[in-house]
Amino acid sequence: MAEISHPPMEQLQDLEYCIDSNPPWPETVLLAFQNYILMLGSSAFIPALLVPAMGGTDGDKARVMQTLLFVAGIKTLVQALFGTRLPAVVGGSFAYVVPIAYIIDDSSLQRISNDHERFIHTMRAIQGALIVASSIQIILGYSQVWGLFSRFFSPLGMAPVVGLLGLGMFQRGFPQLGNCIEIGLPMLLLVIGLTQYLKHVRPFKDVPIFERFPILICVTFVWIYAIILTASGAYRHKPPHTQHSCRTDQANLISTAPWFKFPYPLQWGPPTFSVGHSFAMMSAVLVSMVESTGAYMAASRLAIATPPPAYVLSRGIGWQGIGVLLDGLFGTGTGSTVLVENVGLLGLTRVGSRRVVQVSAGFMIFFSTLGKFGAVFASIPVPIYAALHCVLFGLVAAVGLSFLQFTNMNSMRNLMITGLSLFLGISIPQFFVQYWDARHYGLVHTNAGWFNAFLNTVFMSPATVGLIIAVFMDNTVEVERSKKDRGMPWWVKFRTFRGDNRNEEFYTLPFNLNRFFPPT
């Protein structure tokens, strides 16, 4: 047995750079640009999905994408400096699609005949709902309520939540890759080949370029290949769906994007407020809190940091609420969450440096003002990103399951909680998704549209369903008898800021701000 024993390890051992260590500046800049390229996938896809339904043009889509990138840079920088201080990229969230679809379908907005006018009024309604809903995160964060709730977490409860952050994203993986298999599959094989089979090949000095910069290398080659296929007329007579997925000239972003545009608050006009819209949006805010909490846990592990204490977690959620408020003020068209794919990139490159993410935030802010430049990269076909998602989401799921090493997985209680939360965390959201149709009717379909949007949003989130089941059962089934089995002897020291000496190293505020905002 001793030969096959693998004792639990608090920190991953084979990462090159932890949260406080920094690669040389040339590597840092390239790694930061790699983070920027990766987050462009969500930043381009969300406006492409929502803006046409709002009545917007391709020019409106480009402007929304610029605004989303600009605000994402601010949110990421603030979170890395004053929030959790983890190397996490904060960007647009898909959790907000359902309540935004409810706002888009509002009868008072649908009666507007002019498309551009309908787009402006819809955007203002979304802004108002985001501004009001952001108060939930701000209050739960800065009042430390979310930190108090986190006392119910354990390694057994967090493992399914983080695992479902990755596994629950399966629809953004191979199903989207398969829409253009001749581009997506080579991308997937190339990423796996470079990062796993050629990672020790070092053609330039001591830098493992294939492991450190796989996205830059793979995206460049496969994107050029896609451009050649498009230019040669390979998709000229293909169905519209295939052309949309495969062609590199379908987004129409480059021609419509301005050369220079500086996003500013209230650029779409004054927000409008509705009680129903705000209640619907609050569901997405709650879901993004759960998903971000799981992402912070995964990021801390991949950055060789301790799990964020309750105080730090609350601080991060509070700043994330400020981020949603900025989304509402600037008009990004959606709310924000921690991007799971960028968390996975920490593990793929084995670099968990905070500085890399801070520099990438600078790229987001700078390139968002140069519309044409950002639009060029936003024209990368979706199947290329889908191939990356297959690797990165799977890696995050595995990081979540690694928390189980601190629990007793020979316990039937733990096996039941883990299995049930993982299975239902995938099965229940899929059941709700299959009832979601083009008219934006979900499984919950009453006369109260905001109520429908609220419940559909919550139960279409795998991580949220997993948290409800895992945390509830973990705190109600044989709790006293199972403290050791749940992993609490290891976990309890990370509940408070002073519980572990390393917390101060990882999570202390910069510029000596802890004097004015001491940990509670």
Disulfide bonds with the S-S distance in Angstrom:
Cys180-Cys246 2.11
